Amino acid sequence: MRVTRLLVPILALLLVVLAPAAAWAQGEEVPAGPTFLDRALQSLLDGIQFGAIIAITAVGLSLVFGTTHLINFAHGELVTIGAVIAFFLNVTAQGPGWHIIISAVVAVVLGAALGGVLERVMWRPLRNRGTGLINLFIITIGLSLLLRHVVLVFFGSRPSSYREYDIQQAIDLGPVGITPRDLTITVLSVLVLLGVAFMLQKTRIGTAIRAVSSNRDLAEASGIDVNRVVLVVWILGGGLAALGGVFFGLVEIITWDMGFRLLLLMFAGIILGGLGSAYGAMVGSFVVGIVAQMSSLWFPIDLQNAWALLALIVVLLIRPQGILGQRERVG
């Protein structure tokens, strides 16, 4: 395994060096292109942007698991719904043609409302009836399929994009380049994550969320309204998922299954960072995004998600509790 890890960068270096040499030997002009270091820095920047989007969508999923121990398989559909709502509000053919900023704000509000409705109407009654976690997980799969195909009926299978910021000239930042749209999305994503961290650390509701995630029974015995905390978590998770869906739709394209395609990377970021830890979900998501993008330097881009999951397996073999997770006694 160690020999294999050493051979991969050596072979990549040989390809970079020998390809121009072969062209020079045949008397061809070698076009000046970006160096391997330039491409690596560009992939790193793209990975940070991708990781920030994964982190926004994964934080809510992690908080829901931390407070209720529910693995919500339908969380990806909340991402899709947020992107689709903003699309219908943004385009002029089917909707009012609002600016993408206004459309995104409305989509986030509706996504948060949907998360709260699902908790109040579905998940809380099921918990009060004593439904087991395995049964709840199966229900999330069914809800995921239902929501995904409802989106397919109304949105269709044809990919679409928002009106604004479709094509932009990249800003050169030394060896790397980034469009104003992508730069804005990255900065806003980081600010949102910092805002969530501030809320968890410096507000009463944030302290209550951390207390319920740490020990639900002790928090309830201390006078914390657990049901209220869980409702706030679902509202926050729905809003963040919708915002991540809008950002993902701006960076790539809007499809009826975009949230489902992102769901596996969300789970990877959460498990990599540490189950139930919001900060772990943030760190793990950035690692997943960076590994996914930088793997395209050596391997086909179709395999970038596979290498991100391989990084997850390697980290868990070394540190089973994840990057920021805590060891737990078994038995």
C-alpha positions in Angstrom: 0.0 0.0 0.0 2.8 2.4 0.8 4.6 1.6 -2.4 1.3 2.3 -4.3 0.9 5.7 -2.7 4.4 6.6 -3.7 4.0 5.4 -7.3 0.8 7.4 -8.0 2.5 10.9 -7.7 5.6 9.6 -9.5 3.6 8.4 -12.5 1.6 11.6 -12.6 4.9 13.6 -12.6 6.3 11.5 -15.4 3.1 12.1 -17.5 3.5 15.8 -17.0 7.2 15.8 -17.9 7.3 13.2 -20.7 4.2 14.5 -22.7 5.8 17.8 -23.7 9.1 16.1 -24.3 7.5 13.7 -26.8 5.8 16.5 -28.7 9.1 18.5 -28.8 10.9 15.4 -30.3 8.3 15.3 -33.1 8.8 19.0 -33.9 5.4 20.1 -32.6 4.7 23.3 -30.8 3.8 22.7 -27.2 1.1 25.1 -26.1 1.8 26.8 -22.8 -0.8 25.5 -20.3 -1.2 25.6 -16.5 1.4 23.8 -14.5 0.5 20.9 -12.2 0.8 23.3 -9.2 -1.6 25.7 -10.8 -4.2 22.9 -11.4 -3.7 21.7 -7.9 -4.4 25.1 -6.4 -7.5 25.5 -8.7 -8.8 22.1 -7.6 -8.2 23.1 -4.0 -10.2 26.3 -4.4 -13.0 24.3 -6.2 -12.9 21.8 -3.3 -13.3 24.5 -0.7 -16.4 25.9 -2.6 -17.9 22.4 -3.0 -17.1 21.5 0.6 -18.9 24.7 1.8 -22.0 23.7 0.0 -21.9 20.2 1.4 -21.4 21.6 4.9 -24.4 23.9 4.7 -26.7 21.0 3.8 -25.0 18.5 6.2 -25.2 20.7 9.3 -28.9 20.5 9.6 -28.8 16.7 9.0 -26.2 16.3 11.7 -28.2 18.4 14.2 -31.4 16.3 13.6 -29.4 13.2 14.2 -27.8 14.6 17.3 -31.1 15.6 18.9 -33.4 12.8 17.7 -31.0 10.0 16.6 -33.0 9.9 13.3 -31.1 9.2 10.1 -33.2 11.3 7.8 -32.9 9.8 4.3 -35.3 12.5 3.0 -33.0 15.4 3.8 -31.7 15.4 0.2 -35.2 16.1 -1.0 -35.3 19.3 1.1 -32.2 20.4 -0.8 -33.9 19.7 -4.1 -37.2 21.4 -3.0 -35.3 24.6 -2.0 -33.5 24.7 -5.4 -36.8 24.1 -7.3 -38.8 26.7 -5.4 -36.2 29.3 -6.2 -36.2 28.2 -9.8 -40.0 28.6 -10.3 -39.8 32.0 -8.6 -36.8 33.1 -10.7 -37.8 32.1 -14.2 -40.3 34.2 -16.2 -42.0 31.4 -18.1 -43.6 29.5 -15.1 -43.2 32.1 -12.3 -43.0 35.8 -11.5 -39.5 36.2 -12.6 -38.1 37.5 -9.3 -34.4 38.2 -8.9 -32.4 35.1 -7.7 -31.7 36.8 -4.3 -35.4 37.3 -3.5 -36.2 33.9 -4.8 -33.5 32.3 -2.6 -34.8 34.1 0.5 -38.3 32.9 -0.1 -37.1 29.4 -0.8 -35.1 29.3 2.5 -38.2 30.5 4.4 -40.4 27.9 2.7 -37.8 25.2 3.3 -37.6 26.1 7.0 -41.4 26.0 7.2 -41.5 22.6 5.5 -38.9 21.2 8.0 -41.0 22.5 10.9 -44.3 21.0 9.4 -42.6 17.6 8.9 -41.5 17.6 12.5 -44.8 18.8 14.0 -47.1 16.7 11.8 -45.1 13.5 11.2 -42.0 12.9 13.3 -43.2 14.1 16.7 -46.4 12.0 16.6 -44.4 8.9 15.5 -41.9 9.5 18.4 -44.7 9.9 20.9 -46.1 6.5 19.8 -42.8 4.9 20.5 -41.9 4.1 16.9 -38.4 2.5 16.7 -35.5 4.1 15.0 -35.3 1.4 12.3 -38.9 2.0 11.5 -38.4 5.7 11.4 -35.4 5.3 9.1 -37.6 3.2 6.7 -40.2 5.9 6.8 -37.6 8.5 5.8 -36.8 6.4 2.7 -40.4 6.2 1.7 -40.8 10.0 2.3 -37.7 10.6 0.2 -39.1 8.6 -2.7 -42.5 10.4 -2.4 -41.0 13.9 -2.4 -38.5 13.1 -5.1 -41.2 11.9 -7.5 -43.5 14.8 -6.6 -40.7 17.1 -7.7 -40.3 15.1 -10.8 -43.9 15.5 -11.7 -43.9 19.3 -11.2 -40.4 20.1 -12.3 -39.8 17.4 -15.0 -36.7 15.5 -15.8 -35.0 18.1 -17.9 -32.1 20.0 -16.2 -32.5 23.8 -15.9 -30.7 26.7 -14.6 -31.4 30.1 -13.0 -31.7 33.3 -15.1 -28.9 35.3 -13.6 -25.2 34.5 -13.3 -25.3 31.7 -15.9 -22.1 32.7 -17.8 -19.5 35.0 -16.1 -15.9 35.9 -16.7 -13.5 34.4 -14.1 -11.5 36.7 -11.9 -7.8 35.9 -12.0 -6.3 35.5 -8.5 -2.8 34.6 -9.4 -2.6 31.0 -10.5 -6.3 30.4 -9.8 -9.5 31.8 -11.2 -13.0 32.1 -9.8 -16.2 33.8 -11.1 -17.9 36.5 -9.1 -20.9 34.1 -8.6 -18.7 31.3 -7.2 -16.8 33.7 -5.0 -20.0 35.1 -3.6 -21.4 31.7 -2.9 -18.2 30.6 -1.2 -18.1 33.7 1.0 -21.8 33.5 1.9 -21.5 29.8 2.7 -18.6 30.4 5.1 -20.5 33.3 6.7 -23.6 31.1 7.2 -21.5 28.4 8.8 -19.9 30.9 11.1 -23.3 32.2 12.0 -24.5 28.7 12.8 -21.4 28.2 15.0 -22.0 31.5 16.8 -25.7 30.5 17.4 -24.6 27.2 18.8 -22.0 28.7 21.2 -23.4 32.1 22.2 -27.2 31.8 22.3 -29.6 30.2 24.7 -31.3 28.0 22.0 -27.8 27.0 20.8 -26.8 25.9 24.3 -30.1 24.0 24.6 -29.4 22.3 21.2 -26.0 21.2 22.4 -27.4 20.0 25.7 -30.1 17.9 24.0 -27.5 16.5 21.6 -25.2 15.5 24.5 -27.8 14.0 26.8 -31.5 14.2 26.0 -32.8 12.9 29.3 -30.6 15.1 31.4 -31.5 18.1 29.3 -35.2 17.4 29.8 -34.7 16.9 33.6 -32.9 20.3 33.7 -36.1 22.0 32.5 -35.2 22.3 28.8 -38.3 22.0 26.4 -36.9 19.2 24.3 -39.8 19.3 21.8 -39.3 23.0 21.2 -35.5 22.4 20.7 -36.2 19.6 18.2 -38.7 21.8 16.3 -36.1 24.6 16.1 -33.5 22.1 14.8 -35.9 20.9 12.1 -36.7 24.5 11.0 -33.0 25.3 11.0 -32.2 22.1 9.0 -34.9 22.8 6.4 -33.7 26.3 5.9 -30.1 25.4 5.5 -30.9 22.5 3.2 -32.9 24.9 0.9 -30.1 27.4 0.9 -27.6 24.7 0.0 -29.9 23.6 -2.8 -30.0 27.1 -4.2 -26.2 27.4 -4.0 -25.7 24.0 -5.6 -28.1 24.8 -8.4 -26.2 28.0 -9.1 -22.8 26.3 -9.2 -23.9 23.3 -11.2 -27.5 22.8 -12.6 -31.0 22.1 -11.2 -32.3 18.5 -11.6 -35.1 16.6 -9.9 -32.6 14.3 -8.1 -29.8 16.8 -7.2 -30.4 16.4 -3.5 -30.3 12.6 -3.6 -26.9 12.8 -5.5 -25.6 15.1 -2.8 -27.0 13.0 0.1 -24.2 10.4 0.1 -21.6 13.2 0.4 -23.5 14.7 3.2 -23.5 11.4 5.1 -19.8 11.0 4.3 -19.1 14.5 5.8 -21.1 13.8 8.9 -19.6 10.4 9.6 -16.1 11.7 8.8 -16.4 14.6 11.1 -18.1 12.7 13.9 -21.8 11.7 14.3 -24.0 14.3 16.0 -21.4 17.0 15.9 -22.3 20.1 13.9 -18.7 21.3 13.9 -17.6 17.8 12.8 -20.1 17.9 9.9 -18.5 21.2 8.8 -15.0 19.9 8.9 -15.8 16.5 7.4 -17.7 18.2 4.5 -14.8 20.4 3.7 -12.5 17.3 3.6 -14.9 15.4 1.4 -15.2 18.4 -1.0 -11.5 19.0 -1.3 -10.7 15.3 -1.8 -13.4 14.9 -4.4 -12.1 17.9 -6.4 -8.4 17.2 -6.1 -8.7 13.5 -7.0 -9.5 14.7 -10.6 -5.9 15.7 -10.9 -5.0 12.0 -11.2 -8.2 10.2 -11.9 -11.3 10.6 -14.1 -13.8 13.2 -12.8 -16.5 10.5 -12.7 -14.6 8.8 -9.8 -14.3 11.9 -7.6 -17.1 10.9 -5.2 -15.6 7.4 -5.0 -12.3 8.8 -3.8 -14.0 11.0 -1.3 -15.7 7.9 0.2 -12.4 6.1 0.2 -10.9 8.9 2.3 -13.8 8.4 4.7 -13.0 4.7 5.0 -9.3 5.5 5.6 -10.0 8.1 8.3 -12.5 5.8 10.1 -9.9 3.0 10.1 -7.5 5.3 11.9 -10.0 7.2 14.0 -13.4 5.3 14.2 -15.2 8.2 16.0 -14.4 10.6 13.3 -12.3 13.8 13.2 -14.1 15.7 16.0 -16.1 12.8 17.5 -15.6 11.5 21.0 -14.8 7.9 21.9 -17.7 6.1 23.6 -17.5 3.1 25.9 -19.1 0.0 24.6 -20.8 -2.2 27.1 
